[in-house]
Amino acid sequence: MSDIRVISPEELQKQQVFIRQIRQFYEQRCAESAPLAYVRTYGCQQNVADSERMKGLLAQMGFGFTETPEQADFILFNTCAVREHAQDRVFGNVGALKALKRRKPHLLIALCGCMVQQEHVAEKIYKSYPFVGLVFGTHVQHRLPELMAGVLLGKRRKVEIPSCDGVIAEGIPTVRDGGFKAFVSIMYGCNNFCTYCIVPYVRGRERSRDPEMILAEVRELAEQGYKEITLLGQNVNSYGKGEAHGVTFPELLRRVNDIPGDFVIRFMTSHPKDATKELFDTIARCEKVSRHFHLPFQSGSNRILKEMNRRYTREQYLDLIAYARRVVPGITFTSDVIVGFPGEQREDFEQTLSLIREVGFASLFTFIFSPREGTPAAKMEDPIPAETKSAWFSEMTALQEEISSERLSAVVGTTQRALLEAQAGGFLEARLADNSIVRVQGDPARIGEFVQVRITGARSYILTGEIEK
């Protein structure tokens, strides 16, 4: 029986009691200034969105925010469990806080998110990092005020990692990190159970937000002038499955597209088994939806795809790409690829290379297989030496660099609409509809505006251009 549930308004209202208690606690401790929180996010955009909601709760508790841990009264690491490297970075950075905690005994250090939802990791943190006062998992983030009050007022360490299918908590305030780009979570969790992936175990089962709640959030963002809105889910294509409202992901896209405002709609991440022709038809009809599609294929070998439990074939993936390019001219694709999955042979890797050549991806997020404790793949025999995997990895990235360079060179001379996003190295960086980055000269005050850019050059993964007057 599913344990997925929506957190009631009454439950969330209870957090207001703890919010007031924490405000009073810090008013007495920090009489001359507001307490400061340092929030560091690891991993995916979903984690970023989670951190923004927890920052909303922290703001209600009276916190301001700092980018410097040394200035903080509260430090929160929102962690990622997808790759071993990300987990190792967290342990290293947490260890570095020991001296800071010694200098500032009142400092509260907390870890949350996917990494600590794993029981063996939470146990390691509790035993090896006694200066960490609070550890909590993915299913209780809405209870942050209550958990903090338990530590600050109860003067005891706390670990809260309940095992459940997941929750949906609406109505939590948000402090967004960007002034013109916003993430909107439309669903949480995953039902796919790819054999290498820890996400279903730490994020719970798939659960979709009410479409009216999503549309209200997007509508508010559009009214506030946000220029790029990204819809998030572990598998956005599964949005609405099994829900009484009957709204599918393509239908949700159409409704978001109909919201008044000048903004771009992006979404991630998609699973090929759930990417339908209807979805690509919808993209073709919706003028606000980006012509960039992130569609992870992971391996070009049907044998390895079966071992990964991906539930599609190489041929089905390529058929999707071909259909998309017929109905959405100019669409570009990015993808995720794992090199060195247990038992992968040279012939399997060659099939991955050939798929990369056939599709011609704009770019790839490439990874050497990283076993995650608790997943089936972690128990599979893996006879291929690490040196071989590294060599394959280098070969694949060299191929993709060549493809990316050719693709970018083909757009030189065109004029395209772009969103000015950031200042970098004396330039402004703008993002095209197909997700490519172009560097231009311009006034930083214009960051957050749409402009027309004439593409003048291409090098590596970056285009250069000029803003047209």
C-alpha positions as CSV (number, residue, x, y, z in Angstrom):
1,M,0.0,0.0,0.0
2,S,1.4,3.4,-1.0
3,D,2.5,5.8,1.7
4,I,2.6,8.8,-0.6
5,R,0.6,11.6,0.9
6,V,0.0,15.3,0.7
7,I,1.0,17.3,3.8
8,S,-2.1,19.0,5.1
9,P,-2.2,22.8,5.7
10,E,-2.8,22.0,9.4
11,E,0.5,20.1,9.5
12,L,2.4,22.9,7.9
13,Q,0.7,25.4,10.2
14,K,2.2,23.6,13.1
15,Q,5.7,24.7,11.8
16,Q,4.7,28.3,12.6
17,V,5.0,27.6,16.3
18,F,8.6,26.4,15.8
19,I,9.3,29.3,13.5
20,R,8.3,31.8,16.3
21,Q,10.4,29.9,18.8
22,I,13.5,30.0,16.6
23,R,13.0,33.7,15.9
24,Q,12.8,34.4,19.7
25,F,15.9,32.2,20.3
26,Y,18.0,34.2,17.8
27,E,16.6,37.5,18.9
28,Q,18.0,36.8,22.3
29,R,21.3,35.5,21.0
30,C,21.8,38.0,18.2
31,A,20.2,41.1,19.6
32,E,22.0,43.6,17.3
33,S,21.6,41.8,13.9
34,A,19.7,39.0,12.2
35,P,21.2,35.5,12.3
36,L,22.8,34.4,9.0
37,A,22.4,31.1,7.2
38,Y,24.8,29.6,4.7
39,V,23.1,27.1,2.3
40,R,25.2,25.0,0.0
41,T,23.5,22.8,-2.6
42,Y,25.1,19.8,-4.3
43,G,23.7,17.9,-7.3
44,C,20.7,18.4,-9.5
45,Q,18.2,21.2,-10.1
46,Q,15.7,19.4,-8.0
47,N,18.1,19.9,-5.1
48,V,18.4,23.6,-5.9
49,A,14.6,23.9,-5.9
50,D,14.5,22.1,-2.5
51,S,17.1,24.5,-1.1
52,E,15.1,27.5,-2.3
53,R,12.1,26.3,-0.3
54,M,14.1,25.6,2.8
55,K,15.6,29.1,2.4
56,G,12.0,30.3,2.4
57,L,11.5,28.7,5.8
58,L,14.7,30.1,7.1
59,A,13.7,33.6,6.0
60,Q,10.5,33.1,8.0
61,M,12.6,32.2,11.0
62,G,14.4,35.5,10.7
63,F,17.5,34.5,8.9
64,G,19.4,36.5,6.4
65,F,21.8,34.7,4.0
66,T,25.6,34.8,3.5
67,E,27.9,33.3,1.0
68,T,30.6,32.9,3.6
69,P,30.5,30.0,6.1
70,E,32.6,31.9,8.6
71,Q,29.8,34.5,9.0
72,A,27.0,31.9,9.4
73,D,25.0,31.0,12.5
74,F,23.5,28.1,10.6
75,I,25.1,26.0,7.9
76,L,23.0,23.7,5.7
77,F,24.5,21.2,3.1
78,N,21.8,19.8,0.8
79,T,23.5,16.7,-0.5
80,C,23.5,14.5,-3.6
81,A,23.9,10.7,-3.7
82,V,24.0,10.1,-7.5
83,R,27.8,10.0,-7.9
84,E,30.5,8.9,-5.4
85,H,32.5,12.0,-6.2
86,A,29.7,14.3,-5.0
87,Q,29.4,12.3,-1.8
88,D,33.2,12.5,-1.2
89,R,33.1,16.3,-1.7
90,V,30.4,16.6,1.0
91,F,32.4,14.6,3.5
92,G,35.5,16.7,2.8
93,N,33.7,20.0,3.1
94,V,31.9,18.9,6.3
95,G,35.2,17.8,7.8
96,A,36.6,21.3,7.1
97,L,33.9,22.8,9.3
98,K,35.2,21.1,12.5
99,A,37.6,24.0,13.2
100,L,34.9,26.6,12.6
101,K,32.5,24.8,15.0
102,R,35.3,24.9,17.6
103,R,35.7,28.7,17.2
104,K,31.9,29.2,17.1
105,P,30.3,26.8,19.6
106,H,26.8,28.3,18.9
107,L,27.0,27.4,15.2
108,L,24.5,24.8,14.0
109,I,25.6,22.6,11.2
110,A,23.0,20.5,9.3
111,L,23.1,18.0,6.4
112,C,20.0,17.0,4.4
113,G,19.0,15.5,1.1
114,C,19.6,12.4,-0.9
115,M,23.0,11.4,0.5
116,V,21.9,11.4,4.1
117,Q,18.6,9.6,3.3
118,Q,20.8,6.5,3.0
119,E,20.9,4.9,6.5
120,H,24.6,3.9,6.3
121,V,25.6,7.4,5.4
122,A,23.6,9.0,8.2
123,E,25.1,6.6,10.6
124,K,28.6,7.5,9.4
125,I,27.9,11.2,9.8
126,Y,26.5,10.7,13.3
127,K,29.5,8.7,14.5
128,S,32.4,10.4,12.6
129,Y,31.2,14.0,12.6
130,P,29.9,14.8,16.2
131,F,30.0,18.5,15.5
132,V,27.1,18.1,13.0
133,G,24.0,18.8,15.0
134,L,21.2,17.9,12.5
135,V,20.8,15.3,9.8
136,F,17.5,14.9,7.9
137,G,16.4,13.2,4.8
138,T,14.4,14.1,1.7
139,H,10.9,13.4,3.1
140,V,10.9,15.9,6.1
141,Q,12.3,19.1,4.6
142,H,9.0,20.8,5.3
143,R,9.7,20.2,9.0
144,L,12.9,22.2,9.0
145,P,11.7,24.6,11.7
146,E,10.6,21.8,14.0
147,L,13.9,19.9,13.5
148,M,16.0,23.0,14.2
149,A,14.0,23.8,17.3
150,G,14.6,20.3,18.6
151,V,18.4,20.8,18.4
152,L,18.6,24.5,19.4
153,L,16.1,24.4,22.3
154,G,16.5,20.7,23.2
155,K,20.3,21.0,23.1
156,R,20.7,17.6,21.5
157,R,21.7,16.2,18.1
158,K,19.0,15.0,15.9
159,V,18.8,12.5,13.0
160,E,15.5,12.2,11.1
161,I,15.5,10.0,8.0
162,P,12.0,8.3,7.9
163,S,11.6,5.6,5.2
164,C,8.4,6.2,3.1
165,D,7.2,6.5,-0.4
166,G,7.4,10.3,-0.2
167,V,5.3,13.4,0.4
168,I,4.0,16.5,-1.3
169,A,4.1,19.7,0.7
170,E,2.4,22.7,-0.9
171,G,2.4,26.3,0.4
172,I,6.1,26.5,1.5
173,P,7.6,30.0,0.9
174,T,10.5,30.2,-1.6
175,V,13.6,32.3,-1.7
176,R,14.8,32.0,-5.3
177,D,18.5,32.2,-6.1
178,G,17.9,33.9,-9.5
179,G,16.0,37.1,-10.4
180,F,14.9,36.0,-13.8
181,K,15.3,32.2,-13.9
182,A,13.1,29.9,-11.8
183,F,12.8,26.2,-11.1
184,V,9.3,24.7,-10.6
185,S,9.1,21.2,-9.3
186,I,6.1,19.4,-10.9
187,M,6.7,16.0,-9.5
188,Y,9.0,14.1,-7.1
189,G,10.5,10.6,-6.9
190,C,11.0,7.9,-9.5
191,N,9.5,4.4,-10.3
192,N,12.1,3.3,-12.9
193,F,14.7,1.5,-10.7
194,C,17.5,1.7,-13.2
195,T,20.0,-0.8,-11.7
196,Y,22.7,1.8,-11.3
197,C,20.6,4.5,-9.7
198,I,20.0,5.3,-6.1
199,V,17.3,8.0,-6.7
200,P,14.1,5.8,-6.2
201,Y,15.6,4.7,-2.8
202,V,16.3,8.2,-1.5
203,R,13.6,10.2,-3.3
204,G,10.7,7.8,-3.0
205,R,8.0,6.8,-5.5
206,E,6.7,9.1,-8.3
207,R,4.2,11.6,-7.1
208,S,2.8,14.6,-9.1
209,R,1.7,17.9,-7.8
210,D,-1.7,19.2,-8.6
211,P,-1.7,21.0,-12.0
212,E,-3.6,24.0,-10.7
213,M,-0.9,24.5,-8.0
214,I,1.8,24.3,-10.7
215,L,0.0,26.7,-13.0
216,A,-0.6,29.2,-10.2
217,E,3.1,29.1,-9.4
218,V,4.2,29.7,-13.0
219,R,1.6,32.4,-13.4
220,E,3.0,34.2,-10.4
221,L,6.5,33.9,-11.8
222,A,5.5,35.2,-15.2
223,E,3.7,38.2,-13.5
224,Q,7.0,38.9,-11.6
225,G,8.9,39.0,-14.9
226,Y,10.8,35.8,-14.8
227,K,12.2,35.0,-18.3
228,E,13.1,31.3,-18.0
229,I,11.0,28.7,-16.1
230,T,12.2,25.2,-15.8
231,L,9.8,22.4,-14.9
232,L,11.5,19.7,-12.8
233,G,11.0,16.1,-12.0
234,Q,13.2,13.0,-11.8
235,N,11.2,11.9,-14.8
236,V,9.0,14.7,-16.0
237,N,7.5,12.6,-18.8
238,S,5.7,10.5,-16.1
239,Y,3.9,13.6,-14.8
240,G,0.3,12.8,-13.9
241,K,0.5,9.0,-14.2
242,G,-2.1,7.4,-11.9
243,E,-3.4,10.8,-10.7
244,A,-7.1,11.5,-10.6
245,H,-6.7,14.9,-12.3
246,G,-5.8,13.1,-15.6
247,V,-3.4,15.9,-16.8
248,T,-0.4,14.4,-18.7
249,F,2.9,16.1,-19.2
250,P,2.1,17.3,-22.7
251,E,-1.2,18.7,-21.5
252,L,0.6,20.5,-18.7
253,L,3.1,22.0,-21.1
254,R,0.3,23.3,-23.3
255,R,-1.3,24.9,-20.2
256,V,1.9,26.5,-19.1
257,N,2.5,27.7,-22.6
258,D,-0.8,29.5,-22.6
259,I,0.1,31.6,-19.5
260,P,0.6,35.2,-20.6
261,G,4.1,36.5,-20.5
262,D,7.4,36.6,-22.3
263,F,9.3,33.6,-21.0
264,V,11.0,30.4,-22.1
265,I,9.8,27.0,-20.8
266,R,12.4,24.3,-20.2
267,F,12.1,21.0,-18.5
268,M,14.2,18.1,-17.2
269,T,14.8,15.3,-16.9
270,S,13.1,13.0,-19.4
271,H,13.2,9.3,-19.7
272,P,13.2,7.9,-23.3
273,K,10.6,5.1,-22.4
274,D,8.1,7.8,-21.6
275,A,8.9,10.4,-24.3
276,T,6.0,10.2,-26.7
277,K,5.3,11.5,-30.2
278,E,2.5,13.6,-28.5
279,L,5.2,15.3,-26.4
280,F,7.2,16.3,-29.5
281,D,4.1,17.4,-31.3
282,T,3.3,19.6,-28.3
283,I,6.8,21.1,-28.3
284,A,6.3,21.9,-32.0
285,R,3.0,23.8,-31.3
286,C,4.2,25.6,-28.1
287,E,6.2,28.7,-29.0
288,K,7.5,29.2,-25.5
289,V,8.9,25.7,-25.1
290,S,12.7,25.5,-25.7
291,R,13.9,23.6,-28.7
292,H,16.4,21.9,-26.5
293,F,15.7,18.4,-25.2
294,H,17.8,16.6,-22.6
295,L,17.1,12.9,-23.2
296,P,19.6,10.6,-21.4
297,F,20.4,7.4,-23.4
298,Q,23.2,6.1,-21.0
299,S,24.4,3.4,-23.4
300,G,24.2,2.6,-27.1
301,S,24.2,-1.1,-26.5
302,N,20.9,-3.0,-26.2
303,R,22.6,-5.6,-24.0
304,I,23.8,-3.0,-21.5
305,L,20.5,-1.1,-21.6
306,K,18.8,-4.3,-20.6
307,E,21.3,-4.7,-17.7
308,M,20.6,-1.1,-16.7
309,N,16.8,-1.8,-16.7
310,R,16.2,1.2,-19.0
311,R,13.3,-0.5,-20.8
312,Y,13.9,0.9,-24.3
313,T,16.2,-0.1,-27.1
314,R,18.8,1.7,-29.1
315,E,16.4,1.5,-32.1
316,Q,13.5,3.0,-30.1
317,Y,15.7,5.9,-28.9
318,L,16.9,6.7,-32.5
319,D,13.3,6.6,-33.7
320,L,12.4,9.2,-31.1
321,I,15.2,11.4,-32.2
322,A,14.2,11.1,-35.9
323,Y,10.6,11.9,-35.2
324,A,11.5,14.9,-33.1
325,R,13.7,16.3,-35.8
326,R,10.9,15.9,-38.4
327,V,8.3,17.8,-36.3
328,V,10.5,20.3,-34.4
329,P,13.0,21.8,-36.9
330,G,16.2,22.9,-35.2
331,I,15.7,20.9,-32.0
332,T,18.9,20.0,-30.3
333,F,19.6,17.1,-27.9
334,T,21.9,16.7,-24.9
335,S,22.2,13.5,-23.0
336,D,23.8,11.5,-20.2
337,V,26.2,8.6,-20.8
338,I,27.7,6.1,-18.5
339,V,31.0,4.5,-19.5
340,G,32.2,1.2,-18.0
341,F,29.0,-0.2,-16.7
342,P,29.7,-3.6,-15.1
343,G,30.3,-6.2,-17.8
344,E,30.5,-3.6,-20.6
345,Q,32.8,-4.8,-23.5
346,R,34.5,-3.0,-26.3
347,E,31.8,-3.9,-28.7
348,D,29.2,-2.3,-26.3
349,F,31.2,0.8,-26.1
350,E,31.6,1.0,-29.9
351,Q,27.8,1.0,-30.1
352,T,27.7,3.9,-27.8
353,L,30.2,5.8,-30.0
354,S,28.1,5.0,-33.1
355,L,24.9,6.3,-31.5
356,I,26.7,9.5,-30.5
357,R,27.9,10.0,-34.1
358,E,24.4,9.2,-35.5
359,V,22.5,11.6,-33.2
360,G,25.1,14.4,-33.2
361,F,24.4,15.7,-29.7
362,A,24.9,19.3,-28.8
363,S,26.8,18.2,-25.7
364,L,27.0,15.2,-23.3
365,F,27.2,14.8,-19.6
366,T,29.6,11.8,-19.3
367,F,30.4,9.7,-16.3
368,I,32.5,6.6,-15.5
369,F,30.3,4.1,-13.7
370,S,30.1,4.8,-10.0
371,P,28.6,1.9,-7.9
372,R,26.1,3.1,-5.3
373,E,25.6,1.0,-2.3
374,G,22.0,-0.5,-2.2
375,T,21.6,-0.7,-6.0
376,P,21.6,-4.0,-8.0
377,A,24.5,-2.8,-10.2
378,A,26.8,-2.4,-7.1
379,K,26.7,-6.2,-6.8
380,M,27.4,-7.0,-10.5
381,E,30.7,-8.5,-11.5
382,D,32.9,-5.8,-13.1
383,P,36.0,-7.2,-14.7
384,I,36.9,-4.3,-16.9
385,P,40.0,-2.5,-15.5
386,A,39.7,1.2,-14.4
387,E,42.4,2.1,-16.9
388,T,40.3,0.8,-19.8
389,K,37.3,2.7,-18.6
390,S,39.3,5.9,-18.4
391,A,40.7,5.4,-21.9
392,W,37.1,4.8,-23.3
393,F,36.0,7.9,-21.4
394,S,38.7,10.0,-23.1
395,E,37.9,8.6,-26.5
396,M,34.2,9.4,-26.1
397,T,34.7,13.0,-24.9
398,A,37.1,13.6,-27.8
399,L,34.4,12.5,-30.2
400,Q,31.8,14.7,-28.6
401,E,34.1,17.7,-28.7
402,E,34.5,17.2,-32.4
403,I,30.8,16.9,-33.0
404,S,30.0,20.0,-30.8
405,S,32.6,22.0,-32.7
406,E,31.1,21.1,-36.1
407,R,27.6,21.8,-34.9
408,L,28.5,25.3,-33.5
409,S,30.4,26.2,-36.6
410,A,27.2,25.6,-38.6
411,V,25.3,28.4,-36.9
412,V,27.9,31.1,-37.5
413,G,26.3,33.9,-39.5
414,T,22.8,33.4,-38.1
415,T,20.9,35.8,-35.9
416,Q,19.0,34.3,-33.0
417,R,17.1,35.3,-29.9
418,A,19.0,34.8,-26.7
419,L,18.6,35.5,-22.9
420,L,21.4,37.4,-21.3
421,E,22.3,35.3,-18.2
422,A,25.5,36.2,-16.6
423,Q,28.8,38.1,-16.7
424,A,31.9,36.0,-17.2
425,G,35.5,36.9,-18.0
426,G,34.7,40.4,-19.3
427,F,31.8,39.1,-21.5
428,L,28.2,38.6,-21.1
429,E,26.9,35.0,-21.6
430,A,23.6,34.5,-23.4
431,R,21.6,31.3,-23.9
432,L,20.0,30.5,-27.3
433,A,16.7,28.7,-27.6
434,D,18.6,25.5,-28.3
435,N,20.6,25.9,-25.1
436,S,23.8,26.9,-26.7
437,I,25.9,29.6,-25.0
438,V,27.1,32.7,-26.8
439,R,29.5,35.3,-25.5
440,V,28.9,38.9,-26.3
441,Q,30.0,42.4,-25.3
442,G,27.3,44.4,-23.5
443,D,26.1,46.2,-20.4
444,P,25.8,43.9,-17.4
445,A,22.7,45.9,-16.4
446,R,20.9,44.1,-19.3
447,I,21.3,40.7,-17.7
448,G,17.9,39.1,-17.6
449,E,16.8,40.6,-21.0
450,F,16.0,38.9,-24.3
451,V,18.2,40.2,-27.2
452,Q,18.9,39.4,-30.8
453,V,22.4,38.1,-31.3
454,R,24.3,37.7,-34.5
455,I,26.6,34.7,-34.2
456,T,30.1,35.7,-35.4
457,G,32.3,32.8,-34.3
458,A,32.6,29.4,-32.7
459,R,35.2,27.7,-30.5
460,S,35.0,24.6,-28.4
461,Y,31.6,24.7,-26.6
462,I,31.2,28.5,-26.8
463,L,29.8,30.7,-29.5
464,T,30.8,34.4,-29.9
465,G,28.4,37.0,-31.2
466,E,27.2,40.6,-31.2
467,I,24.1,42.1,-29.8
468,E,22.1,43.7,-32.6
469,K,20.8,47.2,-31.9
